[in-house]
Amino acid sequence: MTALRQRLIDDLQLRNFSPKTQQAYVQAVARFARHFRASPDRLGPEQVRQYLLYLVKEKHAGWSTYNVALCALRFFYQTTLGRTALLDGIPCPKEPKRLPVVLSRDEVTQFLAAAPRFKSRVMLTLGYAAGLRVSEIVALEVGDIDSRRMVLRIRQAKGRKDRYVMLSPKLLELLRTYWKRARPRPCGNLFASRTGKPLSTRTVIVTCRRTLQRSRLAKHVTVHTLRHSFATHLLEAGVDLRTIQVLLGHRSLKTTAIYTAVSTERIMSVTSPFDALAPIETT
């Protein structure tokens, strides 16, 4: 490992970036350097601009890939190298606004029923019943289940934040049944692999894909779709946005407000002005 790479890692750790973000930034800077076959401290804003154009025009990179590369390079030049104004002229991409896929309640039931194993059903049910991210599902420990206060403690989630979510009586009953059947090995995590190690996020993602195939739903369903459905169904049940924001662990209320655009019950309750028109001849 070069001294420059180690310095970048040290800077990321000092600012308490998550391990996932640290890895993404280091890899992004490394790919930039490999593209020009030169040490990144010898490159400047013109090379950064050329590289970002390469990502867009030749690699057809999505918004998230472009954004990670730009953020990583800005951090590297501004923080690690101390060249604070070097990339000020590089434009930030405009994030495309896409509505999330949301399942109806019947579709959630159909999907969860198609899980290949009971353990799989419990994992995916957590995604919907508590609105958890896939990383939060695999990180959940037995001690995080507080049956007295009827809450789940989500530790050090996205943004290095703890939060609580509600623990429904039906979910508690399901988790107790799972505990009696599975008796997870003592790795601390609720879901463990056959070797006793914590389950990987990839395992849950693959399980979700298999469940979708078995369910025969036409929609594209991911673990995050269950989280989107959780939030939308809460909104349709009359829960206020601020409460939903806290349950999801969103930093900004603007992020949570997107669910007002996918709540079909609100849309369906609005009367179209077409209905007030005189009848239109069909002959």
N, C-alpha and C positions, 0 to 999 in steps of 0.2 A: 504494500500500500504506500502510495506516495505521500509526502508530507502535506501537499496541497489538499489531497483527498481527506486525509485525517483532520486537517484544520476545518474543512467544510463540515465534516461529521461532528466535530467538537462544537462548532458554532450552532448547529442544529440542536444538539443536546442541551447546550447552555440556555437556549430559548424554549426548551421543553416541548419541542415538536414530537408528535407521536412517532413510534418506530416505523409505522407504515409511511408517514410523510417523509421521514428521514431517508428511507430507502428509495422512495419515488424521486426525491430531489437529487440524490447522489447519482442515481441511474440516468436521470435527465441530463445532468451536466456531463456525465461520462459519454453519453450518446452524442452530445454536441461536440465534444472534443474528438471523438472518433470520426465524426463526419468530416472534419477538417484535418485530421491526422496531426493535431498540434495540441500542446498544453493549453487549457482554456484561459490561463492568465496571460497568454500571448495574443489572444483574440480580442476583438472589440465590438462595438455596436454594429458595424457593417456586417460582420460575420454572423452576429445574432440575427439581424434582419434577414440575411440570406438563408439562414437555417430555418427560421420560422416560415418563410415563403416556401422553402423546400417541403416542410411538413404539410402545408396547405395544398400546394399545387401538385406535388409528386406523390407524397404519401397519403394524400386525402385524409389527413388526421382529423378527428372529431374535435369538438370544442374543448373537452376535458383534457385531451392529450396536449393540445396547443397551450392551454392555460397552465398546466403543470410545468411544461417546458419553460414558459415565460416566467412564471413565479420562481422556479428553481434557479434560472439564470440571473434574475434580479437579486435574489438572495445571495447568490455566489458573488456577484460583482459588488453589490452594495455593502454586504455584511462581511464576507470572508476577505475580499480584496480591498474594501474601503473606498471603492470608486462610486460614491453615492449618486452622482448625476449621470452615470454612463448610459443608462438605458431609458432615460426620461422620454425620449422621442419614439419609443417602440409602442405601437398601439395595442390596447387591450381588446380582445375579441368580444363581440356581442353575443352573449349566450342565447341560443335558440330557445324559445318558449314553447315547450311541449307539455300537453296535459298528460298526467299519469294514467295508466290503465287501472281501472277499479272494477272489482267483482261485485255482483249483487250478493245478497245474503244467501240466496239459494245456490249461487255459483261457488261461494266459499264452502258451503256444506258439501257440495258435489266434489270439489277439489280435495278437501281434507279426507273425505271418505275413500278417495282413490290412493291414499298413501300406501306404499307396498308393505310397510311394517308398522307395528304399534309405536315403536320408538320414533320412526319418521313422522308419524301423525302428531305425536306430542311436540316435536321440534317445530313443525310447520304451524301447529295450532298456537304456539307461543308467539310466532310472528304476527298472527292476526289478533289473538286475544289480548296481547299487551302492546302491540305495535312496535315490536323489536326489530332492529337491524340484524342481519345475519351474524355479524361480529358479536353482537350482544347476546344472541342465542347461545353460541358456543362458549362464551365467557361466563355464562350464568353458573353460579355455584349453589349448592344445597343451602348454605347459610344465607343466601340472598333471598330466600323465600320466607317471608314474615307472615305466618298464618294468624298471629294475634292481631296485628294491625291491618292484615289483608292487603299487603303491598309487596311488590318485588323491588329489590334494590338493584339498580343498574349502575355498575361501578366503572368509572373512568371510560365513559363512552366517547363518541366523537367530540373533539374539542377538549378532551381530558376533563369531562364533567360527570359527576354523579347525579343520579336522579331517581325518583320513585315513580312506579306506575302501579295502577290498581291490580289487585289479584282477585279475580272473580271467583265465587264459590265453585262454579263448574270447572274452572281451570285448576283450582286447588285440588279438587277431587281427582281430576285427570293426572295431575302430577304425583299425587299420593299413590294412585294405581300403578303409575310408571315406576315409582320408587320400589314398590313391593315386588314388581315383576323383574325389573332390571338389576336392582341393587348395584348402582354404579360403583366401579372400583374407586378406591380412595385417592383420586388425583385432585379432588376438590371440586371439579366441574360436574355439573349435573349430567352432561352428555360426554361420554368417553369412548374412545376407540377400543378395539379388542385387546390392544396392548396396554390399556389403562391410561393412555395419554389423552389430553383434551382433544375433542373432535375438531377437525379443521373446517374452515368456512367453505372450502371447496366441496367437502362431503355433503354439507347441507344444500349447496347449490345444485349438485348433481342429483340429490334426492328430490329436490323440487322439480327438476326437469323430468325425471322419471314419473313423478306423480302427475305432472301435467299431461304426459302421454297417456297414462292410464285413465285420466279423468275425461279425456276427449273434449275438453273445452276448446273453443275456437280462439279464445283470447290468449295473448302471450303473457304468461304468469311467471313472475319471479318471486323470491322471498320478499323483495321490497314491494311487490304488488299487494301482498297481504298487509303490509304496513300502511300503504296508501288506502286500502279498503277499510282498515281499522279507523283511520282518521276521518274518512268520508262518512262512514256510518255513524260515528260519534256526532259529527256536524249535523247530519240529518235527524239525529235523535234530540237535537236541541242543545248540545254541549257548546259552550262559547269557545271562540277561537283561542283566547288566552290560555284556557285550560288545556286545550288540545296541544298548543305550543309547548307547554310544560311537560305533558305526557310524552311527546315525541322527542323532546330535548332539542328543539330548534333554537338557534341563536336569535333569529329575527322572526317577527310576526309575519313579515312579507312572505317568508317561505311557507308558513302554515296557511296563508290566505289563498293559496292555489286551490285548496280543496273546495272553496266556494264556487269554483268554476266547473268542478266535476260532480257536484252534488245534484243528481238528476231529480231528486224529489223537489228541490227548490225550483229547478227549471220547469218541471212538469206542472207546478202549481201556478205558474204564470199563464194568464190567458192571452192567446195570440190576438192581435187586432183584426186578423182575418175573420175570426168568429163573429165580429160585430158587423161585418158587411152583409149586404143583402144577398140572398141565395144566388149563386152563379149557375147559369144555364149549362146543362151537360149535353144538350142535343145540338 
